[in-house]
Amino acid sequence: MREPRERLFNLPGVILWLIVAMGVIHAFRLHVLSNEEDLELLRAFAFVPARLTTLFDTSGVAAHLRAIALQGGDEIEIASYFFGDGSFQPWTILSYALLHADWSHFGLNAIWFAAFGAPVARRFGSWRFVALCIVTALAGAGTHYALHLYDATPMIGASAAVSGAMGAALRFVFQPGAPLGLALALRPDEPMAYQRSALPLRHVLRDRRVLTFIIFWFVSNLIFGVGAQPLGLSEGSVAWQAHVGGFLAGLLLFSIFDPKRSDFSFEFR
């Protein structure tokens, strides 16, 4: 009897289906919808901070739009289009995470989601992992909103949820015997590596490898977020604040989702 072939990529089902879903959505927008229809879809499902602000500060939003109009250029047309009638669309605080600017944006998120989301999904299980993605996407939208109250530019992308998976993974991937690296994430050889008790946050933050990763992550996000558009690396601005919000939510709220959260017998030495 022939032995079954080993799959090239052994991604958890929840990771695979989320990546496929986002890819199908982007392909549908690109190959099925017209440009006008795609813009309408973005206006309906992207997160626009100013639409939320109108619930309590309509005059402030109006003043901001007038200031943009006085500057001239295309920015006011973009802002006016996505602001629309100004009504808040509550579903957009989550639906924005399913949309991407282009294939490179989608591809980068898919790669990092597979690398860091896979060990977390194996540890949490599908439903807990989906809950983590929802919370970190909300945290990303909230952080972006707090710093862009009057902005009518749409925000899209799964980066906040991807960053949340990174933050959650840091709570256990650097422990002895735990999964570390893209190869182990995609082709796990030791299932128990994902079940080791996570360290308390105060112990994790004493690990130089974790601190080095966090510092590098924050610096690279800041540089890319501030310099991507001026350097021609991206046509639009990068919502790096949303990345930060998602990352911190994943790092700080890990224990809420972790099925082994009550077991801290493994001591950091």
N, C-alpha and C positions, 0 to 999 in steps of 0.2 A: 504494500500500500504506500502510495506517495505521501510524503509529509506535506502538510499545508504550507504554502509559501508565507514567509514572514512579511508583513506589510512594511513598506519603505518608511512611512510615517505613522507612528502609533499615537496619534493625537487623541485626547479624550473627545468623546462624541460632542459634548457641549461646545468645546472650542471649535471643532470642525464645522458644526452647523452654524455657529455665529459668524465665522469667517465666510462661509458659503453664502449665508443670508445677506451679509453686507456686500459681497461681490455681485450677487444677483441684482440687488437694488441698484448698484452703480452701473452695471451693464444695461439694465432696463432704462435708466436715465439717459445713458449715452447712446444707445442704439435703437430705442423704441420711441422715446419722447422727442418732440421737436424742441428747439431752444426756448421757445415761448412756454411750452408745457413744463419744461424742466425748471424754468424760473418760477412758475406758479407753484410747483412742488416744493421748491426751496422756500418760497415765501410762506407756505403752509406748515413746513416741518422743521425748518432751521430755527435756532434760538436767537431771538432779537431782544436784547436787554431793554431797549426803550419801550417796547410793548408792555413789559411788566411794570416799568416805572410809571406809566400813565395811570396806573391804578391809584396812585397817591400823589403824583407830582406832574400833572398835565402841563402846567405853565413852564416848568423846568425843561421838559422835553421840547416844547414849542420854541423856547429860547435857544436851545441847543441847535435845533434845525435851522432857525433863522441865522445863527452864527455861521453854520456851514454854508448856507445859501450866499451869504455876503462874501465868502472866500472865493466863490466861483468854482468852476471845474465840474467834473462828473460826479463828485462825491455826493452832492445834494440829490441828484437823480437816483443814485443807488439807495441812499438813505430813505428817500421818499417812497420808493417802490417797495422796499422791504418793511417799512413802517406801516404801509397800507392805511387801513382805517384806524390803526392804533389800538385795536382790541387785543387783549392778552390771550395767547393760545397756550394753555397750561401743559398740553402734551409735548410741546417743543422742548421742555426742560429734559426730556429723555430722547425724543425722536431725533434730535440733532446728532446723536451719537451713531446713528445708522447711516449717515450720509457722509460722502467724501468729496473733496475738491477735484481729484483726478486719480488715475491708476497708481501713480507713485505714492500719493498720500495713503490710498488704501493698502498698497503693498507693504509699505513701511509699518503701518499699524498691524497688519496681518502677521508679519514676521515677529514683531515684538510680542504680540498677543500669544502666538504659538510658543515662543521661548519662555515667557514668564507666566502666562496663563495656565499652561499645561500642568506644571507641578502644583499650582494652587487648586486647579480643578480636580486633580487626582486626590488631593488631601480633603477638600471640602465636599466633593460630590456635586452633581449638576445643579441642583436647586439652590444650594448655598452659594455656589459660584455665581449663578445668575443674579442672586440677591446682592452679592458684592458688586457686580458690574453695575447694577441699578443705582446702588448707593454712591459709588465712586463717580458715575456719570452725573448724578445730581450734585455731588460735591464740586465737580468740575464746573458745572453750570453756575452754581452758587458763587464760587470764587471769581469766575469771570464776570458775573453780574455785579458783584460788590465793587469791582474796579472799573466798570463800564456802564454805569447806571443809565446814561442818556444816549448810549451808542445804538444806532439803528442798523449797524452792519451785522449780517447774519453770522452765527458761529455754527460750524459743523465739524464732525469727525469723532472717531472713537478713542482719541488719544487720552482723554481723562480716564476712561475705563481701563485702557491698556496700562496707563501709569498706575492706576489703582492695583492692578495685578502685580506690577513690579514692586510696589510698596508692600503688599501682602507677602510676596515671595521672600522678601528680605527677612521676614520674621523666622524663617526656618531653613532656607537653602544653604546657608553658610555653616550649619552645624555639621559635626563629623558624621559622615555617612549619608548626609542629605543630598538631594539632587542639585547639581550645579552645572550649568552650561547648556547650550542649545542641543547638543547631541543627547544628553541624558534626558532633557525635557521631551524630546520627540521619540526617543527609543529607550524607555525605562527598562533596566535590567533587574532592579531590586525594588519591588513594590513597597516593602517596608520602609524604604528611604523617605517616603512621603508621609509616613505615619508617626515619625518621631515627635515627641513632645516639643512644642515650640518654647523658646525661652521668653521670659517676661521682657517687655520692651526695654526696661532699664538695663538689662543685661545685653540685649542686642546692640544697644547704642554704645556699648563699651568695646565692641568688636571693631578693630581697625579696618577690616575689609568692608564691613557694613558702612562705617563712616566714610571711607574712601569712595565707595559707590554713591552714597547719598550726595557728597560734595560734588563729585564729578557730574552726577545727574542734574543737580541744581544749576551748576555753572554752565553746562552744555545747553540746557533748556533756556537759560537766560540769554546766552550768546545767540543761539539760533532764533529765539523769539524776537530779540531786538534787531538782529542783523540780517535775518532771512530776506526781507523785502528790499532793503537798501543794497544788498549784495547780489540781488537777482536770483536767489535760491528759491524764492516763492513769489508768485504773483500777488497773493494776498497776505495780510498780516497773520502771524501765528499766535493762537490763543494760548500762550505759554502759562498764563495764570490758571487756566482750566487744568492743564497738566499737573500743576503744583497741587491744586485742590484734590484731584483724584489720587495722586500719589500719597499725600498726607492722610487721606481717608483710608486708603488701603493699609498703610503702615500702622495707624493709630487704632483702627477699628477691627483689626485682624481677629482679635480674641472673641469678638461677638459672633463671628461666622465660623470659627474654628471648632470642629466637632470634638477636638481634644483640649478645649480651652481650660478645663478644670484640672488638667494634669500638668503640673510644673515641677515634677520630681527631678528632671534633668537639670543639673546645676551648671552654671557657666564657670569654668576654671581657666 
